């Protein structure tokens, strides 16, 4: 608690309506879930002495029922009331009446009651309503809404309920309300676990089990969350801690539910790995065909879309027809899905089902008038009664359908204009429309975008066609096949049909044929089915500008592309590029991944590239788009780097770009761009051949070096650097080679692979002698120092940094000087010179702050925090580390966020706060990137074990140390020795060495 009283509107995010209305009207509001308080509007009222507040609380908790004078005396004083108790009760009531509105505190039958409160006026009543809503939501499997309601209810507590209120009644109610709060908390955490929000739940439950050690339900939830996080040993350790604690404290065994959970964990019960929340029952129905084509006997998956579209059809209410328009690329399975849904919903339309293929993707789409004539005949209209004009046929069609319940399936539509005359007129009917075009101009339609299958759905379809026996023995090869098909149903069906027809082929043979991207589309044809032919229909209908954009955008690697990057590829103004791209989205040849971002389906991209090679003239046009894209990324990344590090000289030593990049108004926007474009940036660097535009690619990695510390991108960043190193060696470009080796030395060092880092740093130092690159020389010296320090070569490490400091001072390179000073601080700390370590780190912080370097400044604060902790200044260390943590979080530096949290955990331990240390260590483990930070994870597990040991969770602590030791042994690190000593109970080492 911060000590500042909060008014109800500050802690009622759930009840904006009632709270706002009470605030505006100045109505009374009451709080009992904390200190007993009363507000009129935003003004807190004075309600007198503790006994007076006790009287008001007793009346509020009776929810409008009358309390007799005797009951109130007993509530306030129990078995020993004062001699003038009755007079005192009357005095308190009189004083409260003067404060409250007229008619609120009423006298009745010799007692008192609180009546006439507005909705939402009592926080306890609001909490009860929210708890009821949560239960209702949970019963319908809406865990998100249920959890939100419980969070809102729990947010109403402002410390201990009835805080400071005297009397036996208040004490009883305080206990009741606290028990209810814990039950709500347990219910919310249970839902968090069911929703898969395990990291948040584990951290909270660890703290709660320490605060409430005998509460078995919390222990049970912690065991389940740990087990579902893959931490089985820790889950079993929680049970062991609980069993020992209950035996020592109460002389009892854990309750049956906890014992059963332990047994299920020991048996690795598959039922524990998934949610037990009941799912809403499906509302699908049986089908009766009419004009509908046969449904696919091997229809697979699409459960969510089937449910969504079936529900949309069921919304026909007699006023407006239910219309669903399904859009997607050719081959995605629109017709198959629409027919399946139509069969599911058919019994709701007993008067018939109409179907037509409108041939909208072909050169000659069906005429609406012709289709109407066909429908009218199917509905029983005589040939002679069918009028000639489109308008008259449409009018007669509406008349014939009036009062009937008919489902109309309009397949393969060209556009909304073709569809409108064919839609049924009343809400008793419904229509399903499929098209490659999103029909945004079809008023009132429920628009559904259809994507490729999920991997599981794709494998299931492949298995149904090929046969379980052939797939079971080659599951990995089958997964390769469906992935090569881009999980596109048509492609999967073609590939599976080819395999089914060739009994001598294995699944691996087929997978091998699909590996070559240049031939993949040629392989995906069987009989009259061909993926390429399906795409050709869409491409053939494009105008010249759209066709050029379709071809050129397919040249770029990366999962998607931003509008600005696409404009660079196409060499068009952004507004013009957006118009062109949106027309491609409307044809389903391009997907809009998010506002301002676009992507191809994998097979469509291959087709677009094939079209570029076939149709682009002159052929050198194929190189220019990728050159513009690389220039755009490098120019923009350089601006992001400059925002993070004003005055850093790297930006002056990057390759000159010919195509401009983006401008940014603030650091946040620049940082957002970098992380949004991470995958695309690194894909551009890796795009073959790596030797083309080599120096610009290397410089792009340098300008985006923060990605090496961000967590998710570390592996991609490193593999891109390795590819460029090999390319620079192959072409003999020493300028590119020294830069990329500097990158790899730093990246390997951060990942804990010091042998690889040492080798790259040695090669880079050798190259620096022949390449005049002052910036890289300083960077290599700093990295070399860290590596030397890891291997205990302290004198060598300090020598590197002295050179870096001398060089940066002579050239006036302040950012480089700050980096070297901070690194030297680390060496002084590690070699017992803690006081000078603090001074050096402070100098680094001062330089970074003076330059406005937020992110590098956080790194300097991280070093300062460690140095301060080393001299015992834990309070200041905690403040400095907290500042660094906030910057790392804002900058999405997950690696350094995790490292800083681990440092904070260590500092909490030094301050004698193991419970807070455990929470910080849990958070550290949650954000540290997987295999790229195994050494740091091992160190953090060691810290967590020490914290858990400090709060009495000894078995779980041991499980953490065993896991840490295994990681150290896998890494071949000597740090495992300290953990072995911990397990032997001989010492509690300081875990982090760097």
BELQUIFEN-V930411 format. One record per residue. N is the residue number from 1. OMEGA is omega as a letter, one per 40 degrees, with the letter a starting at -180 (999 if undefined). Layout:
n=N omega=OMEGA
n=N omega=OMEGA
This chain:
n=1 omega=a
n=2 omega=i
n=3 omega=a
n=4 omega=i
n=5 omega=i
n=6 omega=i
n=7 omega=a
n=8 omega=a
n=9 omega=i
n=10 omega=a
n=11 omega=i
n=12 omega=a
n=13 omega=a
n=14 omega=a
n=15 omega=a
n=16 omega=a
n=17 omega=a
n=18 omega=a
n=19 omega=i
n=20 omega=a
n=21 omega=i
n=22 omega=i
n=23 omega=a
n=24 omega=a
n=25 omega=a
n=26 omega=i
n=27 omega=a
n=28 omega=i
n=29 omega=a
n=30 omega=i
n=31 omega=i
n=32 omega=a
n=33 omega=a
n=34 omega=i
n=35 omega=i
n=36 omega=a
n=37 omega=i
n=38 omega=i
n=39 omega=i
n=40 omega=a
n=41 omega=i
n=42 omega=a
n=43 omega=i
n=44 omega=a
n=45 omega=i
n=46 omega=a
n=47 omega=i
n=48 omega=a
n=49 omega=i
n=50 omega=i
n=51 omega=i
n=52 omega=i
n=53 omega=i
n=54 omega=i
n=55 omega=i
n=56 omega=i
n=57 omega=a
n=58 omega=i
n=59 omega=a
n=60 omega=a
n=61 omega=i
n=62 omega=i
n=63 omega=i
n=64 omega=i
n=65 omega=a
n=66 omega=i
n=67 omega=i
n=68 omega=i
n=69 omega=a
n=70 omega=i
n=71 omega=a
n=72 omega=i
n=73 omega=i
n=74 omega=a
n=75 omega=a
n=76 omega=a
n=77 omega=i
n=78 omega=a
n=79 omega=a
n=80 omega=a
n=81 omega=i
n=82 omega=a
n=83 omega=a
n=84 omega=a
n=85 omega=a
n=86 omega=i
n=87 omega=i
n=88 omega=i
n=89 omega=a
n=90 omega=i
n=91 omega=i
n=92 omega=a
n=93 omega=i
n=94 omega=i
n=95 omega=i
n=96 omega=i
n=97 omega=a
n=98 omega=a
n=99 omega=a
n=100 omega=i
n=101 omega=i
n=102 omega=i
n=103 omega=i
n=104 omega=i
n=105 omega=a
n=106 omega=i
n=107 omega=a
n=108 omega=i
n=109 omega=i
n=110 omega=i
n=111 omega=a
n=112 omega=i
n=113 omega=i
n=114 omega=a
n=115 omega=i
n=116 omega=i
n=117 omega=i
n=118 omega=i
n=119 omega=i
n=120 omega=a
n=121 omega=a
n=122 omega=a
n=123 omega=i
n=124 omega=i
n=125 omega=i
n=126 omega=i
n=127 omega=i
n=128 omega=i
n=129 omega=i
n=130 omega=i
n=131 omega=i
n=132 omega=i
n=133 omega=i
n=134 omega=i
n=135 omega=i
n=136 omega=a
n=137 omega=i
n=138 omega=i
n=139 omega=i
n=140 omega=i
n=141 omega=i
n=142 omega=a
n=143 omega=i
n=144 omega=a
n=145 omega=i
n=146 omega=i
n=147 omega=i
n=148 omega=i
n=149 omega=i
n=150 omega=i
n=151 omega=i
n=152 omega=i
n=153 omega=a
n=154 omega=a
n=155 omega=a
n=156 omega=i
n=157 omega=i
n=158 omega=a
n=159 omega=a
n=160 omega=i
n=161 omega=i
n=162 omega=a
n=163 omega=i
n=164 omega=a
n=165 omega=a
n=166 omega=i
n=167 omega=a
n=168 omega=i
n=169 omega=i
n=170 omega=a
n=171 omega=i
n=172 omega=a
n=173 omega=i
n=174 omega=i
n=175 omega=i
n=176 omega=a
n=177 omega=i
n=178 omega=i
n=179 omega=i
n=180 omega=i
n=181 omega=i
n=182 omega=i
n=183 omega=i
n=184 omega=i
n=185 omega=i
n=186 omega=i
n=187 omega=i
n=188 omega=i
n=189 omega=i
n=190 omega=i
n=191 omega=i
n=192 omega=a
n=193 omega=i
n=194 omega=i
n=195 omega=i
n=196 omega=i
n=197 omega=a
n=198 omega=a
n=199 omega=a
n=200 omega=a
n=201 omega=a
n=202 omega=a
n=203 omega=a
n=204 omega=a
n=205 omega=i
n=206 omega=i
n=207 omega=a
n=208 omega=i
n=209 omega=i
n=210 omega=a
n=211 omega=a
n=212 omega=a
n=213 omega=a
n=214 omega=a
n=215 omega=a
n=216 omega=a
n=217 omega=i
n=218 omega=i
n=219 omega=i
n=220 omega=i
n=221 omega=i
n=222 omega=i
n=223 omega=a
n=224 omega=a
n=225 omega=i
n=226 omega=a
n=227 omega=a
n=228 omega=i
n=229 omega=a
n=230 omega=a
n=231 omega=a
n=232 omega=a
n=233 omega=i
n=234 omega=i
n=235 omega=i
n=236 omega=i
n=237 omega=i
n=238 omega=i
n=239 omega=a
n=240 omega=i
n=241 omega=a
n=242 omega=a
n=243 omega=a
n=244 omega=a
n=245 omega=a
n=246 omega=i
n=247 omega=a
n=248 omega=a
n=249 omega=a
n=250 omega=a
n=251 omega=a
n=252 omega=i
n=253 omega=i
n=254 omega=a
n=255 omega=a
n=256 omega=a
n=257 omega=a
n=258 omega=i
n=259 omega=i
n=260 omega=i
n=261 omega=i
n=262 omega=a
n=263 omega=i
n=264 omega=i
n=265 omega=i
n=266 omega=a
n=267 omega=a
n=268 omega=a
n=269 omega=a
n=270 omega=a
n=271 omega=i
n=272 omega=a
n=273 omega=a
n=274 omega=a
n=275 omega=i
n=276 omega=a
n=277 omega=i
n=278 omega=i
n=279 omega=i
n=280 omega=a
n=281 omega=i
n=282 omega=a
n=283 omega=a
n=284 omega=a
n=285 omega=i
n=286 omega=a
n=287 omega=i
n=288 omega=a
n=289 omega=i
n=290 omega=i
n=291 omega=a
n=292 omega=i
n=293 omega=a
n=294 omega=i
n=295 omega=a
n=296 omega=a
n=297 omega=a
n=298 omega=i
n=299 omega=a
n=300 omega=i
n=301 omega=i
n=302 omega=a
n=303 omega=a
n=304 omega=a
n=305 omega=i
n=306 omega=i
n=307 omega=a
n=308 omega=a
n=309 omega=i
n=310 omega=i
n=311 omega=i
n=312 omega=i
n=313 omega=a
n=314 omega=a
n=315 omega=i
n=316 omega=a
n=317 omega=i
n=318 omega=a
n=319 omega=a
n=320 omega=i
n=321 omega=i
n=322 omega=a
n=323 omega=i
n=324 omega=i
n=325 omega=a
n=326 omega=a
n=327 omega=i
n=328 omega=a
n=329 omega=i
n=330 omega=i
n=331 omega=a
n=332 omega=i
n=333 omega=a
n=334 omega=a
n=335 omega=a
n=336 omega=a
n=337 omega=a
n=338 omega=i
n=339 omega=i
n=340 omega=i
n=341 omega=i
n=342 omega=i
n=343 omega=i
n=344 omega=a
n=345 omega=a
n=346 omega=a
n=347 omega=i
n=348 omega=a
n=349 omega=a
n=350 omega=a
n=351 omega=i
n=352 omega=i
n=353 omega=i
n=354 omega=i
n=355 omega=i
n=356 omega=i
n=357 omega=a
n=358 omega=i
n=359 omega=a
n=360 omega=a
n=361 omega=a
n=362 omega=a
n=363 omega=a
n=364 omega=a
n=365 omega=i
n=366 omega=i
n=367 omega=i
n=368 omega=a
n=369 omega=i
n=370 omega=i
n=371 omega=i
n=372 omega=i
n=373 omega=i
n=374 omega=i
n=375 omega=a
n=376 omega=i
n=377 omega=i
n=378 omega=a
n=379 omega=i
n=380 omega=i
n=381 omega=i
n=382 omega=a
n=383 omega=a
n=384 omega=a
n=385 omega=a
n=386 omega=a
n=387 omega=a
n=388 omega=a
n=389 omega=i
n=390 omega=a
n=391 omega=a
n=392 omega=i
n=393 omega=i
n=394 omega=i
n=395 omega=i
n=396 omega=i
n=397 omega=i
n=398 omega=a
n=399 omega=a
n=400 omega=a
n=401 omega=a
n=402 omega=i
n=403 omega=i
n=404 omega=i
n=405 omega=a
n=406 omega=i
n=407 omega=a
n=408 omega=i
n=409 omega=a
n=410 omega=a
n=411 omega=i
n=412 omega=a
n=413 omega=i
n=414 omega=a
n=415 omega=a
n=416 omega=a
n=417 omega=i
n=418 omega=a
n=419 omega=a
n=420 omega=a
n=421 omega=a
n=422 omega=a
n=423 omega=i
n=424 omega=a
n=425 omega=a
n=426 omega=i
n=427 omega=i
n=428 omega=i
n=429 omega=i
n=430 omega=a
n=431 omega=i
n=432 omega=a
n=433 omega=i
n=434 omega=a
n=435 omega=i
n=436 omega=a
n=437 omega=i
n=438 omega=a
n=439 omega=a
n=440 omega=a
n=441 omega=i
n=442 omega=a
n=443 omega=i
n=444 omega=a
n=445 omega=i
n=446 omega=a
n=447 omega=a
n=448 omega=i
n=449 omega=a
n=450 omega=i
n=451 omega=i
n=452 omega=a
n=453 omega=i
n=454 omega=i
n=455 omega=i
n=456 omega=i
n=457 omega=a
n=458 omega=i
n=459 omega=i
n=460 omega=i
n=461 omega=i
n=462 omega=a
n=463 omega=a
n=464 omega=a
n=465 omega=a
n=466 omega=a
n=467 omega=a
n=468 omega=a
n=469 omega=a
n=470 omega=a
n=471 omega=a
n=472 omega=a
n=473 omega=a
n=474 omega=a
n=475 omega=a
n=476 omega=i
n=477 omega=i
n=478 omega=i
n=479 omega=i
n=480 omega=a
n=481 omega=a
n=482 omega=i
n=483 omega=i
n=484 omega=i
n=485 omega=a
n=486 omega=a
n=487 omega=i
n=488 omega=a
n=489 omega=a
n=490 omega=a
n=491 omega=i
n=492 omega=a
n=493 omega=i
n=494 omega=a
n=495 omega=a
n=496 omega=i
n=497 omega=i
n=498 omega=a
n=499 omega=a
n=500 omega=a
n=501 omega=a
n=502 omega=a
n=503 omega=a
n=504 omega=i
n=505 omega=i
n=506 omega=i
n=507 omega=i
n=508 omega=i
n=509 omega=i
n=510 omega=i
n=511 omega=i
n=512 omega=i
n=513 omega=a
n=514 omega=a
n=515 omega=a
n=516 omega=a
n=517 omega=a
n=518 omega=a
n=519 omega=a
n=520 omega=a
n=521 omega=i
n=522 omega=i
n=523 omega=a
n=524 omega=i
n=525 omega=a
n=526 omega=a
n=527 omega=a
n=528 omega=i
n=529 omega=i
n=530 omega=i
n=531 omega=a
n=532 omega=a
n=533 omega=i
n=534 omega=i
n=535 omega=a
n=536 omega=i
n=537 omega=i
n=538 omega=a
n=539 omega=a
n=540 omega=a
n=541 omega=a
n=542 omega=i
n=543 omega=a
n=544 omega=a
n=545 omega=i
n=546 omega=a
n=547 omega=i
n=548 omega=i
n=549 omega=i
n=550 omega=a
n=551 omega=a
n=552 omega=i
n=553 omega=i
n=554 omega=a
n=555 omega=a
n=556 omega=i
n=557 omega=a
n=558 omega=a
n=559 omega=i
n=560 omega=i
n=561 omega=i
n=562 omega=i
n=563 omega=a
n=564 omega=i
n=565 omega=i
n=566 omega=i
n=567 omega=i
n=568 omega=i
n=569 omega=a
n=570 omega=a
n=571 omega=a
n=572 omega=i
n=573 omega=a
n=574 omega=a
n=575 omega=i
n=576 omega=i
n=577 omega=a
n=578 omega=i
n=579 omega=a
n=580 omega=a
n=581 omega=a
n=582 omega=i
n=583 omega=i
n=584 omega=i
n=585 omega=a
n=586 omega=i
n=587 omega=a
n=588 omega=i
n=589 omega=i
n=590 omega=i
n=591 omega=i
n=592 omega=a
n=593 omega=i
n=594 omega=i
n=595 omega=i
n=596 omega=i
n=597 omega=a
n=598 omega=i
n=599 omega=i
n=600 omega=i
n=601 omega=a
n=602 omega=a
n=603 omega=i
n=604 omega=i
n=605 omega=i
n=606 omega=i
n=607 omega=i
n=608 omega=i
n=609 omega=i
n=610 omega=i
n=611 omega=i
n=612 omega=i
n=613 omega=a
n=614 omega=a
n=615 omega=a
n=616 omega=i
n=617 omega=e
n=618 omega=a
n=619 omega=i
n=620 omega=i
n=621 omega=a
n=622 omega=a
n=623 omega=a
n=624 omega=a
n=625 omega=a
n=626 omega=i
n=627 omega=i
n=628 omega=a
n=629 omega=i
n=630 omega=i
n=631 omega=i
n=632 omega=a
n=633 omega=a
n=634 omega=a
n=635 omega=a
n=636 omega=i
n=637 omega=i
n=638 omega=i
n=639 omega=i
n=640 omega=i
n=641 omega=a
n=642 omega=i
n=643 omega=a
n=644 omega=a
n=645 omega=i
n=646 omega=i
n=647 omega=i
n=648 omega=a
n=649 omega=i
n=650 omega=a
n=651 omega=i
n=652 omega=a
n=653 omega=i
n=654 omega=i
n=655 omega=i
n=656 omega=i
n=657 omega=i
n=658 omega=i
n=659 omega=a
n=660 omega=i
n=661 omega=a
n=662 omega=i
n=663 omega=a
n=664 omega=a
n=665 omega=a
n=666 omega=a
n=667 omega=a
n=668 omega=i
n=669 omega=i
n=670 omega=a
n=671 omega=i
n=672 omega=i
n=673 omega=a
n=674 omega=a
n=675 omega=i
n=676 omega=a
n=677 omega=a
n=678 omega=a
n=679 omega=a
n=680 omega=i
n=681 omega=a
n=682 omega=i
n=683 omega=i
n=684 omega=i
n=685 omega=a
n=686 omega=a
n=687 omega=a
n=688 omega=e
n=689 omega=a
n=690 omega=a
n=691 omega=i
n=692 omega=i
n=693 omega=a
n=694 omega=a
n=695 omega=i
n=696 omega=i
n=697 omega=i
n=698 omega=i
n=699 omega=i
n=700 omega=i
n=701 omega=i
n=702 omega=a
n=703 omega=i
n=704 omega=a
n=705 omega=i
n=706 omega=a
n=707 omega=i
n=708 omega=a
n=709 omega=a
n=710 omega=i
n=711 omega=a
n=712 omega=a
n=713 omega=a
n=714 omega=a
n=715 omega=i
n=716 omega=a
n=717 omega=a
n=718 omega=a
n=719 omega=i
n=720 omega=i
n=721 omega=i
n=722 omega=i
n=723 omega=a
n=724 omega=i
n=725 omega=a
n=726 omega=i
n=727 omega=a
n=728 omega=i
n=729 omega=a
n=730 omega=a
n=731 omega=i
n=732 omega=i
n=733 omega=a
n=734 omega=i
n=735 omega=i
n=736 omega=a
n=737 omega=a
n=738 omega=i
n=739 omega=a
n=740 omega=i
n=741 omega=i
n=742 omega=i
n=743 omega=a
n=744 omega=i
n=745 omega=a
n=746 omega=a
n=747 omega=i
n=748 omega=i
n=749 omega=i
n=750 omega=a
n=751 omega=i
n=752 omega=i
n=753 omega=a
n=754 omega=i
n=755 omega=i
n=756 omega=a
n=757 omega=a
n=758 omega=a
n=759 omega=i
n=760 omega=i
n=761 omega=i
n=762 omega=i
n=763 omega=a
n=764 omega=i
n=765 omega=i
n=766 omega=i
n=767 omega=a
n=768 omega=a
n=769 omega=a
n=770 omega=a
n=771 omega=a
n=772 omega=a
n=773 omega=a
n=774 omega=a
n=775 omega=a
n=776 omega=i
n=777 omega=i
n=778 omega=i
n=779 omega=a
n=780 omega=i
n=781 omega=i
n=782 omega=i
n=783 omega=i
n=784 omega=i
n=785 omega=i
n=786 omega=a
n=787 omega=i
n=788 omega=i
n=789 omega=i
n=790 omega=a
n=791 omega=i
n=792 omega=i
n=793 omega=a
n=794 omega=a
n=795 omega=i
n=796 omega=a
n=797 omega=a
n=798 omega=i
n=799 omega=i
n=800 omega=a
n=801 omega=i
n=802 omega=i
n=803 omega=a
n=804 omega=i
n=805 omega=i
n=806 omega=a
n=807 omega=a
n=808 omega=i
n=809 omega=a
n=810 omega=a
n=811 omega=a
n=812 omega=a
n=813 omega=a
n=814 omega=i
n=815 omega=i
n=816 omega=i
n=817 omega=i
n=818 omega=i
n=819 omega=a
n=820 omega=i
n=821 omega=i
n=822 omega=i
n=823 omega=i
n=824 omega=i
n=825 omega=i
n=826 omega=a
n=827 omega=i
n=828 omega=i
n=829 omega=a
n=830 omega=a
n=831 omega=i
n=832 omega=i
n=833 omega=a
n=834 omega=a
n=835 omega=i
n=836 omega=i
n=837 omega=i
n=838 omega=a
n=839 omega=i
n=840 omega=a
n=841 omega=i
n=842 omega=i
n=843 omega=i
n=844 omega=i
n=845 omega=a
n=846 omega=i
n=847 omega=a
n=848 omega=i
n=849 omega=i
n=850 omega=i
n=851 omega=a
n=852 omega=a
n=853 omega=a
n=854 omega=a
n=855 omega=i
n=856 omega=i
n=857 omega=i
n=858 omega=i
n=859 omega=i
n=860 omega=i
n=861 omega=i
n=862 omega=i
n=863 omega=i
n=864 omega=i
n=865 omega=i
n=866 omega=a
n=867 omega=i
n=868 omega=i
n=869 omega=a
n=870 omega=i
n=871 omega=i
n=872 omega=i
n=873 omega=a
n=874 omega=i
n=875 omega=i
n=876 omega=i
n=877 omega=a
n=878 omega=i
n=879 omega=a
n=880 omega=i
n=881 omega=i
n=882 omega=i
n=883 omega=i
n=884 omega=a
n=885 omega=a
n=886 omega=i
n=887 omega=i
n=888 omega=i
n=889 omega=i
n=890 omega=a
n=891 omega=i
n=892 omega=i
n=893 omega=a
n=894 omega=i
n=895 omega=a
n=896 omega=i
n=897 omega=i
n=898 omega=i
n=899 omega=a
n=900 omega=i
n=901 omega=i
n=902 omega=i
n=903 omega=i
n=904 omega=i
n=905 omega=i
n=906 omega=a
n=907 omega=i
n=908 omega=i
n=909 omega=i
n=910 omega=i
n=911 omega=i
n=912 omega=i
n=913 omega=a
n=914 omega=a
n=915 omega=i
n=916 omega=i
n=917 omega=i
n=918 omega=i
n=919 omega=i
n=920 omega=i
n=921 omega=i
n=922 omega=i
n=923 omega=i
n=924 omega=i
n=925 omega=a
n=926 omega=a
n=927 omega=i
n=928 omega=a
n=929 omega=a
n=930 omega=a
n=931 omega=i
n=932 omega=a
n=933 omega=a
n=934 omega=i
n=935 omega=i
n=936 omega=i
n=937 omega=i
n=938 omega=i
n=939 omega=a
n=940 omega=i
n=941 omega=i
n=942 omega=i
n=943 omega=i
n=944 omega=i
n=945 omega=i
n=946 omega=i
n=947 omega=i
n=948 omega=i
n=949 omega=a
n=950 omega=i
n=951 omega=i
n=952 omega=i
n=953 omega=a
n=954 omega=a
n=955 omega=i
n=956 omega=i
n=957 omega=i
n=958 omega=i
n=959 omega=i
n=960 omega=a
n=961 omega=i
n=962 omega=i
n=963 omega=i
n=964 omega=i
n=965 omega=i
n=966 omega=i
n=967 omega=i
n=968 omega=i
n=969 omega=i
n=970 omega=i
n=971 omega=a
n=972 omega=a
n=973 omega=i
n=974 omega=a
n=975 omega=i
n=976 omega=a
n=977 omega=a
n=978 omega=i
n=979 omega=i
n=980 omega=i
n=981 omega=i
n=982 omega=a
n=983 omega=i
n=984 omega=i
n=985 omega=a
n=986 omega=a
n=987 omega=i
n=988 omega=a
n=989 omega=i
n=990 omega=a
n=991 omega=a
n=992 omega=i
n=993 omega=a
n=994 omega=999
